[in-house]
């Protein structure tokens, strides 16, 4: 299941004209981090990228962080609530970090905003997070042709966009994660 998801995730990345190289590989890449596990390990075993890979398009721009840079991405977030099992794998373009908790093989996804101590519970698994994000981007690409705003001020969305995004979130993100997901991703 994770392999098919990652393959489609990369296809959507390329359709979105993402910035940076991101390739899917069905063969497992060597992972240099021995304590990496679960779905996050699969993510890094099957996505090949040496520099950050950026999905384009507000409001939920996402930059994927290559494994060798994950440790540096965690610096500055390590307050008393930060666990050693947390691994930052992405960030939003406003520097909000997105990370997984490796204590669980499903690699639950969380987010933190600079200057905010709140831990946003985004998804019970990395696969759920990636599926939801991919479907949101696919909607933006196919139905709205990468043009979701009414005007160049980027203040108001085209009719139907938010309703469609909310339908995706409601269908794929469990109820107890939806508020944090919306607050963090849609800000």
C-alpha positions in Angstrom: 0.0 0.0 0.0 2.7 2.5 1.0 4.6 1.9 -2.3 1.6 2.7 -4.5 0.9 5.8 -2.4 4.5 7.1 -2.7 4.5 6.4 -6.4 1.3 8.5 -6.8 2.5 11.1 -4.4 5.6 11.7 -6.7 3.4 11.8 -9.8 1.3 14.5 -8.2 4.5 16.4 -7.2 5.6 16.4 -10.9 2.1 17.4 -12.1 2.3 20.3 -9.6 5.7 21.3 -11.1 7.4 21.0 -7.8 10.7 22.7 -7.2 13.6 20.2 -6.8 14.2 16.7 -7.8 11.9 14.0 -6.3 11.9 10.5 -7.7 10.1 7.3 -6.7 12.0 4.0 -6.6 10.4 0.6 -6.1 13.7 -0.8 -4.9 14.6 0.1 -1.3 17.3 2.8 -1.0 19.8 2.4 1.8 18.8 4.4 4.9 21.7 5.8 6.9 19.7 6.4 10.1 19.6 3.1 11.9 16.8 4.1 14.3 14.5 5.1 11.5 11.4 2.8 11.5 7.8 2.3 10.3 6.2 4.3 7.6 8.7 7.1 7.8 11.5 4.6 7.0 9.5 3.4 3.9 9.1 7.0 2.9 12.9 7.5 2.8 13.5 4.1 1.3 11.4 4.8 -1.8 11.7 8.6 -2.3 15.0 9.7 -3.8 15.9 13.4 -3.3 19.1 15.1 -2.2 17.8 18.6 -1.6 14.5 19.9 -0.3 11.6 19.1 -2.7 8.9 21.9 -2.7 5.3 21.4 -3.6 4.1 24.7 -5.2 0.9 26.7 -4.4 -0.5 28.4 -1.4 -2.0 28.0 1.1 -0.4 24.8 2.2 3.0 24.8 0.5 5.1 21.8 1.7 8.8 21.2 1.5 10.1 17.6 2.0 13.4 17.4 3.8 16.0 14.8 2.7 17.1 12.4 5.4 20.6 13.7 5.9 19.1 17.1 6.8 16.4 15.9 9.2 18.5 16.2 12.3 19.4 19.8 11.6 15.8 20.6 10.9 14.9 19.5 14.4 17.3 22.0 16.0 15.5 24.8 17.7 12.4 22.7 18.4 13.9 20.6 21.1 12.2 22.1 24.2 11.1 19.9 27.2 8.1 18.5 25.2 10.3 17.3 22.3 10.8 13.6 22.2 13.9 11.8 20.8 11.5 9.7 18.7 10.4 12.8 16.7 11.9 13.1 13.2 11.2 16.2 11.1 10.6 15.2 7.5 8.9 18.4 6.1 8.0 22.0 6.7 5.5 24.5 5.5 6.9 27.5 3.7 6.4 29.6 6.9 8.9 27.4 8.7 6.3 25.3 10.5 7.8 21.9 11.0 6.1 18.6 10.3 7.4 15.5 12.0 6.6 11.9 12.7 6.8 10.0 16.1 8.7 6.8 15.6 7.4 5.3 18.8 4.6 3.9 16.6 5.2 2.1 13.3 2.4 4.1 11.6 4.6 7.2 12.1 1.9 9.6 13.4 2.3 13.1 12.0 2.5 16.3 14.1 3.2 19.9 13.4 4.7 22.9 15.4 4.5 26.6 14.6 7.4 28.9 15.5 6.7 30.7 18.8 3.8 28.3 19.6 4.3 25.5 22.1 1.1 23.7 20.8 1.7 20.2 19.3 -0.7 19.9 16.4 -1.8 16.3 15.9 -2.2 16.1 12.1 -2.7 12.5 11.3 -2.6 9.0 13.0 -0.2 7.8 10.3 2.2 9.1 7.6 0.2 7.3 4.9 -3.0 9.1 6.0 -1.2 12.5 6.0 0.4 11.9 2.6 -2.9 10.6 1.0 -4.8 13.7 2.3 -2.1 16.1 1.1 -1.8 14.4 -2.3 -5.6 14.5 -2.8 -5.7 18.2 -1.9 -2.9 19.0 -4.4 -4.6 16.8 -7.0 -7.8 18.7 -6.6 -5.9 22.0 -6.9 -4.2 20.8 -10.1 -7.1 19.0 -11.9 -10.3 21.0 -11.0 -8.7 24.4 -10.4 -5.7 24.2 -12.8 -3.4 25.4 -10.1 -5.4 28.6 -9.8 -7.4 28.5 -6.6 -7.7 32.3 -5.9 -10.3 34.8 -7.3 -7.6 37.5 -7.7 -3.9 38.2 -7.4 -4.3 39.3 -3.7 -4.6 35.7 -2.7 -7.3 36.5 -0.2 -10.4 34.8 -1.5 -10.7 31.3 -3.0 -12.6 30.4 -6.1 -16.1 29.1 -5.5 -16.2 25.5 -4.4 -12.5 25.2 -3.5 -12.8 25.2 0.3 -15.9 23.0 0.2 -13.9 20.4 -1.8 -10.9 20.6 0.4 -13.1 20.1 3.5 -14.7 17.1 1.9 -11.2 15.5 1.4 -10.2 16.3 5.0 -13.5 15.0 6.4 -13.2 11.8 4.4 -9.5 11.0 5.1 -8.5 12.6 8.4 -10.1 11.0 11.5 -12.4 13.4 13.4 -10.1 13.8 16.4 -7.3 15.1 14.1 -9.4 17.3 11.8 -9.3 20.6 13.9 -5.5 20.5 14.3 -5.1 19.5 10.6 -7.2 22.4 9.4 -5.7 24.9 11.9 -2.1 23.9 10.9 -2.4 23.2 7.2 -5.0 25.9 6.2 -3.9 28.4 8.9 
